[in-house]
Amino acid sequence: MASLLSSFNRLLPFATPGTPIVQDLLHLAAICGLLYYAPQIQEWMQQRRTGGLEPDRGAPQEDELAANGGDEALEHQHNIVRDAEPDTIDADEQQGPAANLNGQLPQPLPDHVNDAAQAGPAQAVNIPTQRNVGAKKLKSIARRDQHRAYHEFQRSQGEAQRALDAEGASEREASLAAERERRRVAEAAFEAKKAEERKQKREQERRQREDEISRRELVISIVRRELEQSRMCDLFTVANQVGGDVDEEWVEKILGASGMLGRKGSVITMITSTGWAVRVSAEDMAKLYHSVMERDGGDEDGAVSHELLGKTLENCLKGQAGAAP
């Protein structure tokens, strides 16, 4: 039941779903009654307005006529009446009826024929009574004159401005064309400058890439030659040979990126903590252990420390490097 009442409340015109249904029904009945009796109420008020006015206060039609320019219409009606009255009416009435060819006067016509034949006015005009212009009419005329003067002033100002614009149109067009040409030339020069800068930047980047590639190849070639000859290479010396802002860390990165470091078969290439690139084979390690065992013999258990191995390997590699031509 609640859902049915809610749906009915939503379908009611001139109502909202949030208000009670009784209030919506009363609201709808009041609005329908007002719409039904609106024409009768309007007709009653119009009859009261037109029939119950006092004579000395003036009719609403006269005020409306005054607001719409009643003076001009009144003057026009007076002109029509004056034009409709010919000047020869009195003369025709004094002469009387004219005689026919036999010299006899025409017989008078019956009364009903005379009444029908008598000419009436050219246009029946209902001339209103002359009345004085009130304060409301004077204010309306003054306001209309002010509006007319304002619009005339605006029109004259617009015409003067258009005349001035027409006089300087050619000069303005020439100046605008010159300005557009100047901007076009400036934009072309700017674009040419930007293109030249981009070209120089690309050329500089290309030279930097070429220099970088050449330095990498130089580092790799020097280290490879030294490792092949003496199986050890000082990275500090290589950096000084390459020159520029090259240091040991950069040389180490290049060697790691080139794939020279690491183990390949029975040969291992590595970089020591002192900045040397060394290449050691399995035969070199066997000779190293044999030399250590013959010289020192290790500790009581026969084990050899890493420090002793490192020093012995370093002395061995330096000795081979000194013995190499």
Number of C-alpha atoms within 10 A of each C-alpha: 6 7 8 9 12 14 12 12 20 16 12 14 11 10 17 13 14 10 11 13 18 10 11 20 16 11 14 16 12 12 12 12 10 12 10 11 10 12 11 10 11 11 11 11 12 12 10 11 12 12 10 10 12 9 7 6 7 11 16 12 10 13 16 11 15 20 15 13 14 14 13 11 13 15 11 11 15 15 11 14 16 10 11 13 11 8 10 8 9 9 9 10 9 8 8 8 12 10 10 9 7 6 8 9 11 10 7 9 10 8 9 8 10 11 10 9 10 8 8 8 10 11 9 10 11 9 11 10 6 8 8 6 11 10 9 12 16 13 11 15 15 12 12 12 12 12 12 12 12 12 12 12 12 12 12 12 12 12 12 12 12 11 12 11 12 10 11 10 12 11 10 12 11 11 12 12 12 12 12 12 12 12 12 12 12 12 12 12 12 12 12 12 12 12 12 12 12 12 12 12 12 12 12 12 12 12 12 12 12 12 12 12 12 13 19 18 13 15 21 17 12 16 22 17 13 17 17 11 14 19 20 25 23 17 23 16 14 20 20 13 13 17 10 9 8 15 16 17 13 15 22 19 10 17 20 14 11 12 10 16 17 13 14 10 8 9 13 15 19 17 19 10 7 9 16 17 22 21 21 18 15 12 10 15 13 11 13 16 16 12 16 17 14 9 9 11 15 14 9 7 7 10 10 16 10 9 9 13 16 12 11 16 20 14 12 16 19 15 12 15 16 10 9 9 7
